[in-house]
Amino acid sequence: MTVTAAAPSPSWPEDALRLNAVCPYYTMFPLDFPLQQLVAHPQATRVLDPFCGRGTTLYAARLAGLPAVGIDINPVAAAIAQAKLIQVTPDAVVRLARQILESGPLGEVPESEFWQWCYEPETLQELVTLREALLEMTTPTAAMLRAVLLGILHGPRNKNLPSYLSNQMPRTYASKPAYAVKFWKKRDMQPVRIPALDVIERRARRLLDAAPLARGGRVYLGDSLETLNGLRQRFDLVVTSPPYYGMRTYVADQWLRLWFLGGPAEVPYGTHGQIARQPNQEAFIQALAEVWAATARRCSQGARLAIRFGALPSARTDPEQMLLASVKEAKAGWVVKDIRQAGTPPKRARQAAQFGKAGSAVDEIDMVAELIGLPH
Ligand SMILES: C[S@@+](CC[C@H](N)C(=O)[O-])C[C@H]1O[C@@H](n2cnc3c(N)ncnc32)[C@H](O)[C@@H]1O
């Protein structure tokens, strides 16, 4: 059943796509994947992603003029995804940031060696103040400012105008404190003063100046199965990508962003409700099957379910067989229409490329199913 061709996706002006890149997420899929599904299913009216990550599917739906609902159990993912559905001006975001900073320092500055090396003291105080103020705020402008800050929290130092607030760091994931401190000390790389407001302003203008009209929808922070069972809407297109089998580091790798959202000032190890916490392949397949069944209960007849899935090489398993088994086990009326290799987007943009640390040759597939039978 495996084929390799894929439909071309529509092209959009580059500046309309910028908001989608507000903050990288460790295992994001390229925008092309949900856009292609929207093109292949033009009668879609409402889109769902039960493992939404940074909200790529939600942004594709916005571009296509449709409302969308996303669910994710990782607070970092949910905060980034939320921004994909919001319509605010860059001025409003900058005004809020300025207001917070001008009202004086808030919060407790973390003190370990990591923090002293990661941020210059004045920059760190600004960051702590913004964090503290935003913890209490729920407006769309606050949600956008939060996502902008998640995106500039850490990243490489550049020679010209700074784009990130931290000392040298990867932007996709946060280095572990001991490793980072050793890295900076060895190179005698002291953190430099970076005024938070300047970076926020530059970033907000870049992201929002040409953002397309928001089309509504919502992001839920929570377990997909539980959340789906509480939803009332119906969907006719689902585009999603569950955690790849063997991938367990979603939370620890995002620890600095998690701190910004109210988490501890250190790496939180543990599984945090991640579906990948299952002890073995059979349990993982069963957990996925339950999500596909709950998804079917929220979909109308004829709905499409498009899934990108893969497995880390270390998991030594066949993702195609696993995914087919999970859809079959759901016994929910999903009929598989197509399975193909997810190899057509440029390699750099592929989800597999995000797994640099774990090995590059991740086997990825795209599956499309249609809801034909009545779900039980
Ligand atoms: C492969 S990523 C999705 C990436 C997304 N397609 C994007 O472009 O950003 C899988 C997501 O599933 C989430 N997840 C894992 N277990 C979950 C659960 N039980 N309920 C909801 N989301 C879960 C993870 O936090 C992760 O963000």
The ligand as a Tripos MOL2 file, in Angstrom:
@<TRIPOS>MOLECULE
LIG
   27    29     1     0     0
SMALL
NO_CHARGES

@<TRIPOS>ATOM
      1 C1          4.7870   15.0040   17.4440 C.3       1 LIG1
      2 S1          4.2400   16.2320   18.5650 S.3       1 LIG1
      3 C2          3.0940   17.1800   17.6160 C.3       1 LIG1
      4 C3          3.7830   18.2560   16.8430 C.3       1 LIG1
      5 C4          2.8370   19.1210   16.0460 C.3       1 LIG1
      6 N1          2.3590   18.4140   14.8740 N.3       1 LIG1
      7 C5          3.5570   20.4080   15.6230 C.2       1 LIG1
      8 O1          3.6450   20.6940   14.4400 O.co2     1 LIG1
      9 O2          4.0570   21.0930   16.5040 O.co2     1 LIG1
     10 C6          3.2100   15.2860   19.6140 C.3       1 LIG1
     11 C7          2.5570   16.0820   20.7240 C.3       1 LIG1
     12 O3          1.6980   15.2220   21.4650 O.3       1 LIG1
     13 C8          1.6510   15.7180   22.7890 C.3       1 LIG1
     14 N2          1.0950   14.6860   23.6800 N.ar      1 LIG1
     15 C9          1.6980   13.6000   24.1780 C.ar      1 LIG1
     16 N3          0.8700   12.8970   24.9760 N.ar      1 LIG1
     17 C10        -0.3160   13.5660   24.9650 C.ar      1 LIG1
     18 C11        -1.5680   13.3350   25.5950 C.ar      1 LIG1
     19 N4         -1.7490   12.2940   26.4070 N.pl3     1 LIG1
     20 N5         -2.5620   14.2150   25.3550 N.ar      1 LIG1
     21 C12        -2.3580   15.3000   24.5480 C.ar      1 LIG1
     22 N6         -1.1830   15.5690   23.9420 N.ar      1 LIG1
     23 C13        -0.1820   14.7030   24.1470 C.ar      1 LIG1
     24 C14         3.1070   16.0910   23.0750 C.3       1 LIG1
     25 O4          3.1880   16.9970   24.1610 O.3       1 LIG1
     26 C15         3.5440   16.6830   21.7480 C.3       1 LIG1
     27 O5          3.4140   18.0770   21.7530 O.3       1 LIG1
@<TRIPOS>BOND
     1     1     2 1
     2     2     3 1
     3     2    10 1
     4     3     4 1
     5     4     5 1
     6     5     6 1
     7     5     7 1
     8     7     8 2
     9     7     9 1
    10    10    11 1
    11    11    12 1
    12    11    26 1
    13    12    13 1
    14    13    14 1
    15    13    24 1
    16    14    15 ar
    17    14    23 ar
    18    15    16 ar
    19    16    17 ar
    20    17    18 ar
    21    17    23 ar
    22    18    19 1
    23    18    20 ar
    24    20    21 ar
    25    21    22 ar
    26    22    23 ar
    27    24    25 1
    28    24    26 1
    29    26    27 1
@<TRIPOS>SUBSTRUCTURE
     1 LIG1         1 GROUP 0 **** ****
